[in-house]
Amino acid sequence: MKHEELKDIIRICRDKTKIRYIHKGGFFTPKLKSINHLEVGRSKIISSPITIFVEFLYLIKKNIRDFFQKLRKKLFPRPEKIFGKNKDSNISGKLFFAKRNDYARPIHHIRIEFWARSRMFKWRKLSTALTGQDGYFELKYDYSAARKWSNGLLCIEIYQTTHIFFRKDKPHPHEELFKRIEIHKDDLVEGSLRIKDIHLFYWEYRSDFPTARVVIKDHDKDAPQYYSKARCDAASEQIIPFELTKISHHVQINLESEAISIESIQNDYPINLTRCIESKLPGYTRSDEYFGNRLMNGMNRGAFLPDKEHSGHYWIKYFGACQYSVNSVYAFPDAEIKFEIGPDGIPIPIEIVLTGPLTAYEKNPHSRHVFTPSDGQNWAAAKRVARVNGGVSAEIDEHFTGTHLNTEQFAIAAFRNLRINPIATLLLPHLKEVVLINHSADKLLLRDFLPKATALTGKGLSQRVCDLLGTQDWKDYKPMVPISEEHDVAKSDDLFWQITGQYVDNFIDENLDEIKLQWFEIYCFSKDLVENSVRVFMSDVDMGKLSPAEKKQALDRMEYYFFKYSFNPSLERETINGELKALSPITKNNGSTDISPEDIQNLKDVCRYIIFVATYLHTWINEHQYDDLGELLYNCVGLRFGDGENGVLAPESDLRIAPDLTHATGTLWFANLLSRTEFGFITRNEEGDVNPVFAQMLLDKKQEFLELGVDVNNIESRTNI
């Protein structure tokens, strides 16, 4: 069959298996309690008709309560006009972060207001101010107006920016009350009142995780931000069908496991790309050509490292167990695949090197196994091992670490520091909600799924994500370079990268004066980023203490990761508490002197990188997960050693190395969850929180993206699932 005919069949199957939301539900349809209550086992859904009815009554009660709250706000509005004429008194103080290692750090540019509420519930604003760079605030007010007998409540209110909304193409920051402090009328003095320093647990950094993470003790009560109702409703509608399928499987497994199989589990989930192609071209998805195509343009989006000895040959490398904590159930060797470019521009595998145990009986972590197409069944098995290693590596290294954790470190620093600088309106729409889904992933992904469905333990996962984040920096980042005309993902990467660069450059140039005026926020943003970033990968390893095999593996990993993530190890970086930090500083200028052109360019580069990673890059990996992980025997996230003599070098028919039934349905549920529960797209702009200029720039290139297999209407505006 001709190459173009094959591409047409793949396009047809892509269209047939693309995400569609057809579940409309009904009154007694089970409902997901919230995104935060998703579980690999049994999510917290409301399924009993009685419970659904009780929940309906609760919602009526809640709606009545909300109605009266809105009515009260309407009857007793908060006027912006300052009450009182003579600013003869003031309340002053300082605002600091509360966490121990942040205790002396001021919170700058936070809006603070002084309010009075009358005994008849009428609100009067007495004063408003922003904290300074040192956290100092001074609320000037009319003493007699504050002391009026009719005032029943006096309070200081502290507000935080939670969202940016766009109306008529203009950004409007949305602020919400963060903390209220009551002031007793008797404590007021005519003149100056200095209150004690205020310490806030505000966007705190965790101290129990190796990467920059925000503190969330209870996601329903103390998270620094929350999902919108529309986002929660969309997730509930999208995941319920798959949740019910998973629950049904668990019931069958527990009651009559002989009546359920890998095949029946597979058939209960929607058809994915490989199964659709197999129905039209039996055997093609296991071919060398399809193998190369998916490692080039699929979820794995491999980086093709040029071979040093043979021009035109390339390597993709998936590093496995290495020195991480692993279990004894799953195989996780290093998988290195050598390619040559075929006549149609598709990379064709010509050699696969698997390093590490392939059976339960092997113990040498550096045993080396080389396979070529002449090895028959072993070649097919080696490709399967490489596919699976590519799947779990893409999930851990690129999806969770490269987009989720990478974005979270920028989100925390941004929400802690960017408020009145225009850069806040550029970045915050693309950084919201990532800390929420990452908090859910702590349990969902890092505790309940990956340690049970792959070789890595919980400890091993923490070690690995820290290492991989140490290979990623905004400085000198460039998207991958196409190796042939068929390298669609590289060309799509570059197209989005160029559009994002133009968008960021235009925004910063148009707002340059105000950005410079509020440069102190950029300085604090940069400082938080660097201080809380992880160490550079392998920078703490003494190569002289490694065995020759360990040293070779370490050097190979450094070479490949630095190439893949466009990481420049020769850049001058900061060392803090003995750690060489992975993130480069944006600036060392606190705004007290002229801002250099280099600092402005750094700001443009980091903003471009942040938006690229949080939107397009995350979308690509997320959207393609079900394509590549939606067929268990083609690519699950973990192959068991089994008890056969050949271990993972066994045919697909040997179910001893496939996932067990529980993890089979869990894997397909997870792939559906990640690929099919999306909300918040750039061009659809459901909540009015994306700059319409950016959306239009993408729409102007819609046809060019379509030719590369990308629908711009499906590019997410932030990382929220």
C-alpha positions in Angstrom: 0.0 0.0 0.0 1.3 3.5 -0.9 2.4 5.8 1.9 -0.4 8.4 1.2 -3.0 5.7 1.4 -1.7 4.6 4.8 -1.8 8.2 6.0 -5.4 8.5 4.8 -6.4 5.4 6.8 -4.7 6.8 9.9 -6.5 10.1 9.4 -9.8 8.3 9.2 -9.1 6.4 12.4 -7.9 9.6 14.1 -11.3 11.2 13.3 -13.2 8.1 14.3 -11.5 7.9 17.7 -11.2 11.6 18.5 -12.7 12.9 21.7 -16.5 13.6 21.6 -18.7 14.3 24.6 -22.0 12.5 24.1 -22.9 11.8 27.8 -25.8 14.0 28.7 -26.9 12.2 31.9 -30.2 12.6 33.6 -31.6 13.3 37.0 -30.7 9.9 38.5 -27.5 9.5 36.6 -24.5 9.0 38.9 -22.5 12.2 39.5 -18.9 12.8 40.4 -18.6 14.5 43.7 -15.7 16.7 42.4 -12.5 16.4 40.4 -10.6 16.2 43.7 -12.4 12.9 44.5 -11.3 10.9 41.5 -9.8 7.5 42.5 -8.0 4.8 40.6 -10.2 2.3 42.4 -13.6 3.6 43.1 -14.0 7.4 42.7 -16.3 9.2 45.1 -19.4 9.4 42.9 -23.0 9.7 44.0 -24.8 6.7 42.5 -27.6 5.7 44.8 -31.0 7.2 43.7 -31.8 8.0 47.3 -28.4 9.8 47.7 -28.9 11.6 44.4 -32.3 12.9 45.7 -30.8 13.9 49.0 -28.0 15.7 47.1 -30.7 17.4 45.0 -32.3 18.7 48.2 -29.0 19.8 49.4 -28.4 21.7 46.2 -31.8 23.4 46.5 -30.7 24.5 50.0 -27.4 25.7 48.7 -29.0 27.5 45.9 -31.4 29.2 48.3 -28.5 30.2 50.5 -26.6 31.5 47.5 -29.6 33.4 46.3 -29.9 35.2 49.7 -26.2 35.9 49.7 -26.5 37.5 46.3 -29.6 39.4 47.4 -27.7 40.7 50.4 -24.8 41.8 48.2 -27.3 43.5 46.0 -29.2 45.2 48.9 -26.0 46.1 50.7 -23.4 46.7 48.0 -19.8 47.7 48.7 -19.3 51.1 47.1 -15.9 52.0 45.8 -16.2 55.6 47.1 -14.2 56.2 50.2 -16.3 57.2 53.2 -15.2 60.3 55.2 -13.5 63.5 54.2 -10.6 64.1 56.7 -7.8 61.6 56.4 -6.6 62.5 59.9 -5.7 59.0 61.1 -4.0 55.9 59.8 -3.5 52.2 60.5 -0.1 50.9 59.5 1.6 47.5 59.6 3.6 45.1 57.6 2.6 41.9 55.7 4.9 38.9 55.6 4.8 35.2 54.6 4.1 33.0 57.5 6.2 29.8 56.8 9.3 29.5 58.9 11.9 29.9 56.1 9.7 32.8 54.6 9.0 34.5 57.9 11.1 37.6 57.2 10.0 37.9 53.6 7.5 40.7 52.9 4.4 40.3 50.6 4.5 43.2 48.2 1.7 44.9 46.2 -1.2 43.1 48.0 -4.4 45.2 48.2 -5.6 45.9 51.7 -8.8 47.7 52.5 -10.3 49.1 55.7 -14.1 48.6 55.9 -17.0 49.5 58.3 -20.3 47.7 58.3 -23.2 49.5 59.9 -25.6 48.0 62.3 -28.1 47.9 59.4 -25.5 45.9 57.3 -24.5 48.9 55.1 -20.9 48.8 54.0 -18.6 51.8 54.0 -15.1 51.7 52.6 -12.8 53.8 54.8 -9.5 53.3 53.1 -7.5 51.2 50.6 -3.8 50.7 50.0 -1.2 48.5 48.4 1.7 47.0 50.4 5.1 48.3 49.4 8.1 46.4 48.4 8.9 45.9 52.1 5.3 44.7 52.9 4.5 48.0 54.6 1.0 49.4 54.3 -0.7 52.6 55.6 -4.5 52.9 55.6 -5.4 56.6 55.9 -8.9 57.2 57.1 -11.3 59.6 58.7 -11.3 58.9 62.4 -14.7 60.3 63.2 -16.2 58.4 60.2 -14.8 55.1 61.6 -15.9 55.8 65.1 -19.5 56.5 64.2 -22.0 54.8 66.5 -23.8 53.3 63.5 -20.7 51.2 62.6 -21.1 47.7 64.1 -18.1 46.1 62.5 -14.6 47.3 61.5 -12.2 45.1 59.6 -9.1 45.0 57.5 -9.5 42.9 54.4 -6.6 41.4 52.4 -7.2 40.4 48.8 -5.5 38.2 46.4 -5.6 38.0 42.6 -7.1 34.7 41.6 -8.0 35.1 37.9 -7.6 37.3 34.9 -10.6 37.9 32.7 -10.8 39.7 29.4 -13.6 42.1 28.5 -13.4 44.0 25.2 -9.9 42.6 24.7 -8.8 44.3 28.0 -7.5 42.3 31.0 -9.4 42.6 34.3 -7.8 41.1 37.4 -10.3 39.3 39.6 -9.5 39.6 43.3 -11.0 37.6 46.2 -10.9 38.0 49.9 -7.9 36.1 51.4 -8.1 37.2 55.0 -10.3 39.4 57.2 -9.0 40.9 60.5 -11.5 42.5 62.8 -10.6 45.8 64.4 -12.2 46.8 67.7 -13.6 50.3 67.6 -12.1 51.0 71.1 -8.6 50.2 69.7 -8.7 53.0 67.2 -6.7 56.1 68.1 -6.8 59.5 66.5 -3.6 59.8 64.7 -1.4 56.7 64.0 -2.1 53.1 65.0 0.7 50.6 64.3 -0.7 47.1 64.4 1.5 44.0 64.8 3.0 42.4 61.7 0.6 40.2 59.8 1.9 36.8 58.7 0.0 34.9 56.0 0.2 31.3 54.9 0.0 32.4 51.3 1.1 30.2 48.4 3.5 28.3 50.6 6.2 26.0 49.3 6.1 22.4 50.5 9.1 21.0 52.3 8.2 17.3 51.9 8.6 17.0 48.1 11.9 17.3 46.1 10.4 19.8 43.5 8.7 23.1 43.9 5.1 22.3 45.1 2.5 24.4 46.8 1.0 23.5 50.3 -2.6 22.1 50.1 -3.7 20.4 53.2 -7.3 20.0 52.3 -8.2 20.6 48.6 -11.8 21.4 49.5 -10.9 24.0 52.2 -7.5 25.6 52.0 -6.3 25.4 48.4 -4.9 28.7 47.1 -7.4 28.6 44.2 -10.3 26.4 43.1 -11.8 25.0 39.9 -14.7 26.9 38.4 -18.1 25.2 38.5 -18.0 24.9 34.7 -14.7 23.0 34.8 -16.1 20.6 37.5 -19.3 20.0 35.5 -17.3 19.2 32.4 -15.1 16.7 34.2 -18.1 15.0 35.8 -19.9 14.7 32.4 -16.8 13.4 30.6 -15.5 10.8 33.2 -18.7 9.2 34.5 -19.1 6.7 31.6 -15.6 5.4 32.1 -16.0 5.5 35.9 -19.1 3.2 35.6 -17.1 0.9 33.3 -14.3 0.6 35.8 -16.6 0.0 38.7 -18.4 -2.7 36.8 -15.0 -4.4 36.2 -14.0 -4.2 39.8 -17.3 -5.9 40.8 -16.7 -8.7 38.3 -13.1 -9.2 39.4 -14.1 -9.5 43.0 -17.2 -11.7 42.5 -16.5 -13.8 39.4 -13.0 -13.1 38.0 -13.3 -16.1 35.6 -16.1 -14.2 33.7 -13.8 -11.3 32.8 -10.7 -11.1 30.7 -8.2 -8.6 29.3 -10.1 -8.8 26.0 -13.5 -8.1 27.6 -12.1 -5.2 29.6 -10.6 -3.8 26.4 -13.8 -4.1 24.5 -15.7 -2.2 27.2 -13.7 1.0 26.7 -13.9 3.1 23.5 -11.9 2.0 20.5 -8.5 3.7 20.3 -6.3 4.6 17.3 -4.3 1.3 17.1 -7.4 -0.9 17.4 -9.1 1.1 14.7 -6.1 0.8 12.4 -5.9 -3.0 13.1 -9.5 -3.4 12.0 -8.6 -2.0 8.6 -5.0 -3.1 8.3 -4.4 -6.2 10.4 -0.8 -6.3 11.7 0.2 -2.8 10.6 0.4 -1.3 14.1 3.0 -3.9 15.0 5.1 -3.1 11.9 8.5 -1.4 11.9 7.0 1.5 10.0 4.2 2.2 12.4 6.6 1.7 15.4 8.9 4.5 14.0 5.9 6.7 13.1 4.5 6.7 16.6 7.8 7.2 18.3 8.2 10.2 16.0 4.7 11.7 16.1 2.8 10.0 18.9 2.5 10.6 22.6 6.2 9.7 23.1 7.4 12.4 20.7 10.9 11.0 20.9 14.0 13.1 20.4 16.2 11.7 17.6 19.8 12.0 18.7 22.1 11.8 15.7 24.4 8.8 15.7 28.1 9.8 16.1 29.4 7.2 13.6 26.7 6.9 10.9 25.2 10.0 9.2 21.5 9.6 8.8 21.1 7.2 11.7 19.4 8.4 15.0 18.8 7.1 18.5 15.8 7.4 20.8 16.6 6.4 24.4 14.2 5.5 27.2 16.1 5.0 30.4 14.5 2.6 32.9 15.1 1.5 36.4 18.7 3.0 36.6 19.5 3.5 40.3 15.9 4.2 41.4 13.9 2.2 43.9 11.9 -0.4 42.0 9.8 -3.5 42.7 10.4 -7.1 41.5 7.2 -7.5 39.6 7.7 -5.3 36.5 10.6 -5.1 34.0 12.1 -1.7 33.3 15.3 -2.0 31.3 16.9 0.8 29.4 15.6 0.8 25.8 17.7 2.4 23.1 16.4 2.3 19.5 18.5 3.0 16.5 16.7 4.3 13.4 17.4 5.0 9.8 15.1 7.3 7.7 13.0 5.3 5.2 12.2 6.4 1.7 8.9 8.0 2.8 10.6 10.0 5.6 9.5 7.6 8.4 12.2 6.4 10.8 12.6 2.6 10.6 14.1 0.8 13.6 17.2 -1.2 12.7 18.5 -2.1 16.2 17.1 -2.2 19.8 19.4 -2.4 22.8 17.7 -3.5 26.1 19.9 -3.1 29.2 18.7 -4.6 32.4 16.8 -7.8 33.5 14.2 -9.1 31.1 13.2 -12.1 33.2 12.5 -12.6 36.9 15.7 -14.7 37.1 18.1 -12.1 35.9 19.8 -9.9 38.5 22.5 -8.0 36.6 21.1 -4.4 36.1 23.6 -3.9 33.3 23.1 -7.1 31.2 22.9 -6.0 27.6 20.6 -7.5 24.9 20.8 -6.5 21.3 18.0 -7.2 18.8 17.7 -6.6 15.0 14.8 -7.3 12.5 16.4 -10.7 11.8 15.5 -11.9 15.3 11.9 -12.7 14.4 9.6 -13.0 17.4 12.3 -11.6 19.7 12.4 -8.4 17.5 8.6 -8.0 17.9 8.9 -8.5 21.6 11.8 -6.0 21.9 9.7 -3.4 20.0 6.9 -4.0 22.5 9.3 -3.6 25.5 10.5 -0.3 23.9 6.9 0.9 23.3 6.0 0.2 26.9 9.1 1.9 28.2 8.4 4.8 26.0 4.9 5.0 27.3 5.9 5.0 31.0 8.8 7.4 30.3 6.5 9.8 28.4 4.0 9.6 31.3 6.5 10.2 34.1 9.3 12.2 32.4 7.5 14.3 29.9 3.8 14.5 31.0 3.9 14.7 34.7 7.4 16.1 35.2 8.0 18.0 32.0 4.6 19.8 31.9 2.7 19.4 35.2 5.6 19.9 37.7 7.5 22.2 35.4 4.5 24.4 35.1 3.7 24.3 38.9 7.1 25.8 39.8 6.3 28.8 37.5 2.7 29.0 38.8 3.7 29.3 42.5 6.4 31.9 41.8 3.9 33.9 39.6 1.0 33.9 42.0 3.3 34.8 44.9 4.8 37.8 43.1 3.0 39.0 40.0 0.1 41.4 40.8 0.5 44.9 39.3 3.1 44.2 36.7 1.4 43.6 33.3 3.2 40.3 33.0 0.6 39.0 35.5 -2.1 39.4 32.8 0.1 37.6 30.3 1.0 34.6 32.4 -1.7 34.0 35.1 -4.4 32.7 32.7 -2.0 29.9 31.6 -0.9 29.0 35.2 -4.1 28.7 37.1 -5.4 25.3 38.3 -2.2 23.3 37.7 -1.5 23.2 41.5 -4.9 21.7 42.0 -4.6 18.8 39.5 -1.0 18.2 40.7 -2.3 17.9 44.3 -4.8 15.3 43.1 -2.0 13.5 41.2 -0.1 13.0 44.4 -2.6 10.3 45.4 -4.1 9.4 42.0 -0.8 9.0 40.0 2.1 8.9 42.4 0.6 6.7 45.1 -2.3 4.7 43.8 -1.5 4.0 40.1 2.2 4.2 39.0 3.7 2.3 41.9 1.3 -0.5 41.4 1.2 -0.6 37.6 4.9 0.0 36.8 8.4 -1.0 38.2 8.9 2.3 40.1 8.1 2.5 43.8 6.8 5.8 45.3 10.3 6.6 46.4 11.6 5.8 43.0 9.1 8.1 41.4 10.0 11.0 43.6 13.7 10.5 42.8 13.1 10.3 39.1 10.8 13.4 38.8 13.5 15.4 40.7 16.2 14.2 38.3 14.2 14.9 35.2 13.1 18.4 36.3 16.8 19.1 36.7 17.2 18.8 32.9 14.8 21.5 32.1 15.4 25.3 31.9 13.8 28.1 30.0 17.1 29.6 29.0 18.3 28.6 25.5 15.3 26.3 25.1 14.4 25.5 21.5 11.8 23.0 20.1 13.0 19.9 18.3 14.3 20.1 14.8 12.5 18.0 12.1 14.5 15.1 10.8 12.3 14.6 7.7 9.2 15.9 6.0 7.1 13.4 8.0 8.2 14.8 11.4 4.8 16.6 12.0 5.2 17.1 15.7 8.5 18.9 15.3 7.0 21.2 12.6 3.9 21.8 14.8 6.1 22.5 17.8 8.0 25.2 15.8 4.8 26.7 14.4 3.3 27.2 17.9 6.7 28.3 19.3 6.9 31.1 16.6 3.3 32.3 17.2 3.9 32.3 21.0 7.1 34.2 20.6 5.4 36.9 18.4 2.5 37.1 20.9 4.8 37.5 23.9 7.1 40.0 22.1 4.2 42.2 21.0 2.7 42.2 24.5 5.9 43.1 26.3 6.8 45.8 23.8 3.4 47.4 24.1 3.6 47.3 27.9 7.3 47.9 28.3 7.2 51.1 30.3 4.8 49.7 33.0 6.7 46.4 33.0 9.9 48.3 33.8 8.2 50.5 36.4 7.1 47.4 38.3 10.3 45.4 37.6 10.6 44.6 41.3 7.9 41.9 40.8 9.9 40.3 38.0 13.0 40.3 40.3 11.0 38.6 43.1 9.5 36.1 40.6 12.9 35.2 39.3 14.3 34.9 42.9 11.6 32.5 43.9 12.0 30.4 40.8 15.8 30.0 41.2 15.8 29.4 45.0 13.1 26.7 44.8 14.2 25.0 41.6 15.9 21.5 41.8 19.6 20.8 41.3 21.0 20.3 37.8 20.8 16.7 36.8 23.8 14.7 38.0 25.5 17.8 39.4 25.7 16.1 42.8 27.2 12.9 41.5 30.9 12.0 41.9 31.5 10.2 38.6 34.8 8.8 40.0 32.8 6.7 42.5 30.7 5.0 39.9 31.4 1.7 38.3 32.3 1.8 34.6 28.7 0.6 33.7 27.1 3.1 36.0 29.3 5.9 34.7 28.4 5.0 31.1 24.7 5.0 31.8 25.0 8.4 33.7 26.9 10.0 30.8 24.5 8.6 28.3 21.5 9.9 30.2 23.1 13.4 30.5 23.8 13.5 26.8 20.3 12.4 25.8 18.3 14.4 28.3 20.2 17.6 27.7 19.6 17.1 23.9 16.0 16.2 24.3 15.1 19.0 26.6 17.4 21.6 25.0 19.2 22.0 28.3 22.5 24.0 28.2 24.8 22.7 31.0 27.4 25.3 30.3 25.3 28.3 31.3 26.3 30.2 34.4 23.9 29.2 37.1 23.4 29.9 40.8 24.5 27.6 43.6 22.3 27.8 46.7 22.9 25.8 49.9 25.4 23.7 47.9 23.0 22.9 45.0 23.6 24.0 41.5 20.1 25.2 40.5 18.6 24.1 37.2 16.6 27.3 36.5 18.5 30.3 35.2 17.7 33.7 36.8 15.6 36.1 34.7 17.2 39.1 36.2 19.3 40.2 39.2 18.1 43.8 38.9 15.5 44.7 41.6 14.3 47.7 39.6 16.5 50.2 41.3 18.6 50.8 38.1 17.9 50.8 34.4 16.6 47.5 33.1 19.0 46.0 30.5 18.0 44.8 27.0 19.3 41.4 28.1 16.9 41.3 31.0 14.0 42.2 28.8 14.9 39.5 26.4 15.2 37.0 29.3 11.7 38.0 30.3 10.4 37.4 26.8 12.1 34.0 26.6 10.8 32.8 29.9 7.2 33.9 29.2 7.3 32.2 25.8 8.6 29.0 27.4 6.0 29.0 30.2 3.1 29.5 27.8 4.4 26.9 25.4 4.8 24.2 28.1 1.6 24.9 29.9 -0.6 24.9 26.8 0.6 23.3 23.6 3.2 20.9 25.0 0.9 19.5 27.7 -2.0 19.3 25.2 0.0 17.2 22.7 1.0 14.6 25.3 -2.4 14.5 27.0 -4.4 14.3 23.8 -2.4 11.4 22.4 -2.3 9.2 25.5 -5.3 7.2 24.6 -4.0 6.7 21.0 -0.9 4.9 22.4 -2.0 3.7 25.8 -5.6 2.7 24.9 -4.8 -0.8 23.8 -3.3 -3.0 26.6 -1.5 -5.6 24.5 0.0 -2.9 22.3 1.3 -0.5 25.0 0.5 -0.7 28.7 2.6 1.3 31.2 4.2 -1.8 32.7 5.2 -5.3 31.5 5.4 -7.9 34.3 8.3 -10.3 34.3 5.9 -13.3 34.5 7.3 -16.7 35.3 8.2 -17.8 31.8 11.7 -18.6 30.7 11.8 -15.7 28.2 10.3 -13.1 30.6 9.1 -10.0 28.7 10.5 -11.5 25.4 7.2 -13.3 25.0 4.4 -13.0 22.5 1.3 -10.8 23.2 -0.7 -14.0 23.7 1.3 -14.7 26.9 -0.9 -12.8 29.4 1.5 -13.6 32.3 3.4 -10.4 31.3 0.4 -8.3 30.6 -1.3 -6.2 33.3 -3.5 -8.1 35.8 -7.2 -7.5 35.5 -7.4 -4.7 38.1 -4.5 -2.8 36.6 -5.8 -3.4 33.1 -9.1 -1.5 33.7 -7.1 1.0 35.8 -4.7 1.7 32.9 -7.5 2.2 30.4 -9.5 4.3 32.8 -6.5 6.5 33.4 -5.8 6.9 29.7 -9.4 8.0 29.1 -9.2 10.3 32.1 -6.1 12.1 30.8 -7.1 12.3 27.1 -10.9 12.8 27.4 -11.6 15.1 30.4 -10.5 18.4 29.0 -11.8 21.9 29.6 -10.3 25.4 29.1 -9.2 25.9 25.5 -7.4 28.9 24.0 -9.6 29.5 21.0 -12.9 28.4 22.6 -12.1 30.7 25.6 -15.1 29.2 27.6 -14.5 31.4 30.6 -13.2 34.6 29.0 -9.8 34.1 30.6 -7.6 34.0 27.5 -6.4 37.0 25.7 -8.4 37.1 22.4 -5.3 38.4 20.6 -3.6 35.1 21.3 -6.6 33.1 20.2 -6.9 34.9 17.0 -3.2 34.4 16.2 -3.7 30.7 16.4 -7.0 30.7 14.4 -5.1 32.6 11.6 -2.8 29.5 11.4 -5.6 26.9 11.7 -5.1 25.4 8.3 -1.3 25.1 8.7 -1.8 23.3 12.0 -4.5 21.0 10.5 -2.0 19.9 7.8 0.2 18.8 10.7 -2.6 16.9 12.5 -3.3 19.6 15.1 -6.7 21.2 15.6 -6.0 24.6 17.2 -9.5 24.5 18.9 -8.2 21.6 21.0 -5.1 23.3 22.4 -5.7 23.8 26.1 -5.2 27.2 27.7 -3.7 25.7 30.9 -2.6 22.4 32.5 -5.6 21.4 34.5 -5.9 17.6 34.1 
